[in-house]
Amino acid sequence: MIIISIIIIVIIIIIIIIIIIIIIIIIIIIIIIIIIIIIIIIIISIIIIIIIIIMIIIIIIIIIIIIIIIIIIIIIIITIIINL
């Protein structure tokens, strides 16, 4: 039972690491997109740039919160299954 628990915990850690790597990649891509958008939009207006950056940051925060909630739920479910 202990071995199964350790294996499941390792799997969870691997999943979390993969998710974190994906989040980092997404953030890097978003930052690159933001930079490109900023270069184009500076010509149009500084106000539009500020609004877009704030919206993207909010979206990133929401995505990260959702991913963290999903990870917590998965860990709770696996813990319940282990304890059964």
C-alpha positions in Angstrom: 0.0 0.0 0.0 2.9 2.3 0.9 4.5 1.6 -2.5 1.3 2.4 -4.3 1.0 5.6 -2.4 4.6 6.6 -3.2 4.0 5.8 -6.9 0.8 7.9 -7.0 2.6 10.8 -5.2 5.4 10.6 -7.8 2.9 10.6 -10.6 1.2 13.6 -9.1 4.5 15.4 -8.8 5.4 14.6 -12.4 1.9 15.9 -13.5 2.4 19.1 -11.5 5.9 19.6 -13.0 4.5 19.1 -16.5 1.6 21.5 -15.9 4.1 24.1 -14.5 6.3 23.7 -17.6 3.2 24.1 -19.8 2.2 27.2 -17.8 5.7 28.7 -18.2 5.6 28.0 -22.0 2.2 29.6 -22.3 3.3 32.6 -20.3 6.4 33.0 -22.5 4.3 32.7 -25.7 1.8 35.3 -24.2 4.7 37.6 -23.3 6.1 37.3 -26.9 2.6 38.0 -28.3 2.3 41.0 -25.9 5.6 42.3 -27.1 4.5 42.0 -30.8 1.1 43.6 -30.0 2.8 46.4 -28.1 5.1 47.2 -31.0 2.1 47.4 -33.3 -0.2 49.2 -31.0 2.3 51.9 -29.8 1.6 53.5 -33.1 -2.1 53.5 -32.4 -2.3 54.4 -28.7 -0.7 53.9 -25.2 -4.1 53.5 -23.6 -5.0 50.5 -25.7 -1.6 48.9 -24.7 -2.3 49.3 -21.0 -5.8 47.8 -21.4 -4.5 44.7 -23.3 -1.7 44.0 -20.9 -4.1 44.2 -17.9 -6.6 41.8 -19.7 -3.8 39.3 -20.5 -2.5 39.4 -17.0 -6.0 38.8 -15.6 -6.5 35.9 -18.1 -3.1 34.4 -17.0 -4.0 34.7 -13.3 -7.4 33.1 -14.0 -5.8 30.2 -15.9 -3.2 29.6 -13.2 -5.9 29.7 -10.5 -8.0 27.2 -12.5 -5.0 24.9 -13.0 -4.1 25.0 -9.2 -7.8 24.2 -8.3 -7.7 21.2 -10.7 -4.4 20.0 -9.3 -5.8 20.3 -5.7 -9.0 18.4 -6.7 -6.9 15.6 -8.4 -4.7 15.3 -5.3 -7.8 15.1 -3.0 -9.5 12.5 -5.2 -6.3 10.4 -5.4 -5.8 10.7 -1.6 -9.4 9.6 -1.0 -8.9 6.6 -3.4 -5.7 5.7 -1.6 -7.4 5.8 1.8 -10.2 3.5 0.6 
